[in-house]
Amino acid sequence: EQSSIVLDVPTETLAQPSSLRVLRTRSIGQTIWAEVEFSLVDGAIGDKRISYEPFRLAGDRWVHSWAQLEDWGSEQQEDSPHFVLHYYDLDQESAAGILPYLEQIYAQTSADFGLDSAVLPLVQVTIAPSTDQSGLIGIPVRPLTAGDNQTASVSLVIPSPYVSVRSADITSREFLLQVLTRDLVAGIMAMRVAPFPPNHPLATAFLIHEMEQYGMEGDDALQRFLIEQGRLSEPWSITGDGPLAFTPPYTDEGYHAAQVLIEVLVDRYGPEAIPVLMQTLPQVASLDDWLGQSLGIAFEDVREDWELALRASGE
């Protein structure tokens, strides 16, 4: 039976040749994995990346090779109240102890967004030897109700560090935790605002805000989410007019304007405003309607603060 080839990380085309440096090697079965540090061809000075490259014994010497599915070993499974974690032997070291971390993120983000754990579905997490179908699959597109955790299942597929390129200032385990946090928070946000389009600027502003609470780059999470979800949705406000009437395809400027608005509202009314804003968002037709039902205000009440914050951010 033929081995299955895994899509290779194109380190040799991404890297400045003179910058390539092997940090360490790891021998597993008939394969040696080299952890390679490099600078991107078009990257900034000092901006280092890390990838893994497989080598195999050919005669009396080791040669650069393609990764094969068999190199990942056997599939393993671990369970916790809200998660089923699937990974392979190769990633066991990076995956160790991830479930308690995921449960903590699930609980904290759900509380921040005002979601009851009774409505949260089970999440099937797979650390896959592939970059195909990564991200969240099966996000509910309707409001969640009690008992959904018994009937619904969300799949979260992330690529193994061995088929990924990561920043040189984090370990492979930290890479996994960052990707898992980003995609999990995005999924909870999408569930919370359903059936409102999760890629709308006002929805993604909650994703950015929450990621920054975890000390992670909100804009990075946004761009990844938009790669998966796109920038098109049903127009909102429904009438297409009024303040901040975002028009698809949504622009970077629009996403930033919405992010600044959420930060202004949180600064004025506190983080307890977030669950109310998220709950009301799918039920209203315009920005003023949303702010009125959520906080008893109109956009004009915060316009000045929003404009000042927007200018301060350089937009």
C-alpha positions in Angstrom: 0.0 0.0 0.0 1.4 3.4 -1.0 2.2 6.0 1.6 0.1 9.2 1.6 2.1 12.3 0.9 1.4 15.4 3.1 1.5 18.9 1.7 5.0 20.1 2.3 5.8 23.5 4.0 7.7 25.3 1.1 10.5 26.5 3.4 13.0 26.6 0.5 10.9 29.1 -1.4 9.8 31.1 1.7 13.3 31.6 3.2 16.2 33.8 2.4 18.8 31.0 1.7 21.5 32.6 3.8 19.2 32.8 6.8 18.4 29.0 7.1 19.5 27.6 10.4 18.7 24.2 12.0 17.9 24.7 15.6 17.5 21.1 16.7 16.5 17.7 15.3 14.1 15.0 16.5 14.4 11.4 15.5 11.1 9.5 15.2 11.1 6.0 13.6 12.8 6.2 10.2 12.4 10.0 10.0 14.5 12.9 11.4 12.6 16.2 11.8 14.7 19.3 11.5 13.4 22.4 13.2 14.5 25.2 10.9 14.7 28.9 11.6 14.7 31.3 8.7 13.9 34.9 7.5 11.2 35.4 4.9 12.3 36.4 1.4 10.1 39.5 1.6 10.0 39.8 5.4 11.3 42.5 7.7 14.7 42.4 9.2 14.7 40.3 12.4 11.3 38.7 11.5 12.1 35.1 12.0 10.0 32.0 11.2 10.2 28.3 12.1 9.1 25.2 10.2 9.8 21.5 10.3 11.5 19.6 7.5 11.7 15.7 7.3 14.8 13.8 6.4 15.1 10.0 5.7 18.0 7.6 5.4 18.9 6.8 1.8 21.8 4.4 1.7 24.4 5.9 4.1 23.1 9.4 4.2 20.1 11.4 5.3 18.2 13.2 2.5 15.5 15.8 2.5 12.1 14.1 1.9 8.4 14.5 1.8 6.3 14.1 4.9 4.0 11.1 4.9 0.9 10.5 6.9 2.5 7.4 8.5 5.1 9.8 10.1 2.4 11.1 12.5 1.9 7.6 14.0 -1.3 6.4 15.7 -4.3 8.6 16.4 -4.9 9.4 20.1 -8.1 10.7 21.8 -8.7 12.5 25.1 -12.1 13.7 26.5 -13.3 16.5 28.8 -16.8 17.9 29.5 -16.9 20.1 26.4 -14.2 18.7 24.2 -13.0 15.6 22.4 -9.3 16.0 21.4 -7.9 14.0 18.5 -4.2 14.1 17.8 -1.4 11.8 16.5 1.7 10.5 18.3 4.0 13.1 16.6 2.1 15.9 18.2 1.7 14.3 21.7 4.3 16.5 23.3 2.7 19.7 22.0 -0.9 18.5 22.8 -0.1 17.5 26.4 -2.4 19.3 28.9 -4.4 21.2 26.3 -7.8 20.1 27.4 -7.8 21.9 30.8 -6.7 25.1 28.9 -9.5 24.7 26.3 -12.1 24.2 29.1 -10.8 27.4 30.7 -11.0 29.4 27.5 -14.5 28.0 26.8 -15.8 28.9 30.2 -14.2 32.4 30.3 -15.2 33.4 26.8 -18.7 32.1 27.2 -19.1 34.0 30.5 -17.7 37.2 28.8 -20.2 36.8 26.0 -23.1 36.0 28.4 -23.6 32.4 27.2 -24.9 29.7 29.6 -22.8 26.5 29.5 -26.1 24.6 29.2 -26.4 25.6 25.6 -22.8 25.0 24.5 -22.2 22.2 22.1 -19.5 19.6 22.3 -16.4 20.6 20.3 -14.4 17.9 18.3 -10.8 19.2 18.1 -8.4 17.6 15.7 -4.7 18.4 15.4 -4.4 17.3 11.8 -1.3 16.4 9.6 -2.8 18.7 7.0 -3.6 22.3 6.2 -6.8 21.3 4.5 -10.2 22.2 6.1 -8.6 24.0 9.0 -10.8 26.2 11.1 -14.3 25.8 12.5 -16.8 23.6 10.8 -20.5 23.3 11.7 -21.0 26.6 13.7 -24.7 26.8 14.5 -26.4 29.6 12.4 -29.4 29.9 14.8 -29.7 31.0 18.4 -28.6 28.2 20.7 -31.1 26.7 23.2 -30.9 24.5 26.3 -29.9 21.0 25.4 -27.8 21.9 22.3 -24.8 20.6 24.1 -26.4 17.1 23.9 -27.4 17.4 20.2 -24.9 19.7 18.5 -21.3 19.3 17.6 -18.8 21.7 16.4 -15.5 20.6 14.7 -12.3 22.5 15.2 -9.5 21.4 12.9 -6.1 22.9 13.2 -2.9 22.0 11.4 -0.1 20.2 13.2 2.9 22.3 13.9 4.8 19.9 11.6 2.9 21.3 8.6 2.9 24.9 9.8 5.1 28.0 9.8 5.2 29.8 13.1 6.8 32.8 14.5 10.3 32.1 15.9 9.4 33.7 19.3 6.9 31.0 20.3 7.2 27.2 20.8 5.1 24.7 18.8 2.9 24.3 21.9 2.4 28.0 22.2 1.5 28.0 18.5 -1.2 25.4 19.1 -2.6 27.3 22.0 -2.8 30.5 20.0 -4.5 28.9 17.0 -6.9 27.0 19.3 -7.8 30.2 21.3 -8.3 32.2 18.1 -10.6 29.7 16.5 -12.5 28.8 19.6 -13.2 32.4 20.5 -14.3 33.0 16.9 -16.7 30.0 17.1 -18.2 31.1 20.4 -18.7 34.6 19.0 -20.4 33.2 15.9 -22.7 31.1 18.1 -23.5 34.0 20.4 -24.6 36.4 17.6 -26.4 33.8 15.4 -28.2 34.3 13.1 -26.5 37.6 12.7 -23.7 37.3 10.1 -20.5 36.6 12.1 -18.2 38.3 9.6 -20.1 41.6 9.9 -17.8 44.3 11.4 -20.0 44.7 14.5 -19.7 41.0 15.2 -16.0 40.6 14.6 -15.4 43.6 16.9 -16.3 41.3 19.8 -13.8 38.7 18.5 -11.0 41.3 18.4 -11.9 42.6 21.9 -11.9 39.1 23.5 -8.6 38.1 21.9 -7.0 41.2 23.3 -8.2 40.2 26.7 -6.1 37.1 26.4 -3.1 39.2 25.3 -3.2 38.1 21.7 -3.4 40.0 18.5 -7.0 40.8 17.7 -6.3 41.9 14.1 -4.5 38.6 13.4 -7.6 36.7 14.6 -9.8 38.9 12.4 -7.8 38.3 9.2 -7.7 34.6 9.8 -11.5 34.6 10.4 -12.1 36.6 7.2 -10.1 34.1 5.2 -12.5 31.5 6.2 -15.7 33.5 6.3 -15.2 36.1 3.6 -16.3 39.8 3.6 -19.8 39.3 2.2 -23.0 38.9 4.0 -26.6 40.2 4.0 -26.4 44.0 4.3 -27.0 45.5 7.8 -28.4 47.9 8.7 -31.4 46.3 7.0 -32.5 49.6 5.5 -28.9 50.3 4.2 -28.8 53.7 5.8 -28.2 55.4 9.1 -24.8 55.8 11.0 -22.2 53.2 10.3 -24.3 51.4 7.7 -21.6 48.9 6.6 -21.8 47.8 3.0 -20.4 44.5 1.9 -17.8 43.6 0.8 -16.6 45.0 4.1 -13.4 47.0 4.2 -10.5 47.0 6.7 -11.6 50.6 7.6 -15.1 49.4 8.3 -13.8 46.6 10.6 -11.6 49.1 12.4 -14.5 51.6 12.8 -16.7 48.9 14.4 -13.8 47.8 16.7 -13.3 51.3 17.9 -17.0 51.7 18.6 -17.1 48.5 20.8 -14.0 49.8 22.7 -15.7 53.1 23.3 -18.9 51.4 24.6 -16.9 49.1 26.9 -14.9 52.0 28.2 -18.1 53.9 29.0 -20.5 51.1 30.2 -18.0 48.4 31.3 -17.5 44.8 30.0 -21.0 43.9 31.3 -22.3 45.7 28.2 -20.9 43.1 25.9 -23.4 40.2 26.6 -26.3 42.7 26.2 -25.0 44.0 23.0 -24.3 40.5 21.6 -27.8 39.3 22.6 -29.6 42.2 21.0 -27.6 42.4 17.8 -29.6 39.6 15.9 -32.9 41.2 16.9 -32.5 44.8 15.5 -32.5 46.5 12.2 -30.1 49.4 12.6 -27.3 50.8 14.7 -29.5 53.3 16.6 -32.1 50.5 17.2 -29.3 48.3 18.5 -27.8 50.9 20.9 -31.2 51.9 22.0 -32.4 48.5 22.9 -29.1 47.5 24.5 -28.0 50.6 26.4 -30.8 53.1 26.0 -28.7 55.5 23.9 -28.4 56.6 20.3 -25.2 56.7 18.2 -25.1 60.5 18.6 -24.6 60.0 22.3 -21.2 58.4 21.7 -20.3 59.8 18.3 -17.9 62.4 19.7 -16.0 59.8 21.8 -16.0 57.4 18.8 -14.5 60.1 16.4 -11.9 61.0 19.0 -10.9 57.4 19.5 -10.9 56.8 15.7 -8.5 59.7 15.2 -6.3 58.6 18.1 -5.9 55.2 16.4 -4.6 56.8 13.3 -7.6 56.1 11.1 
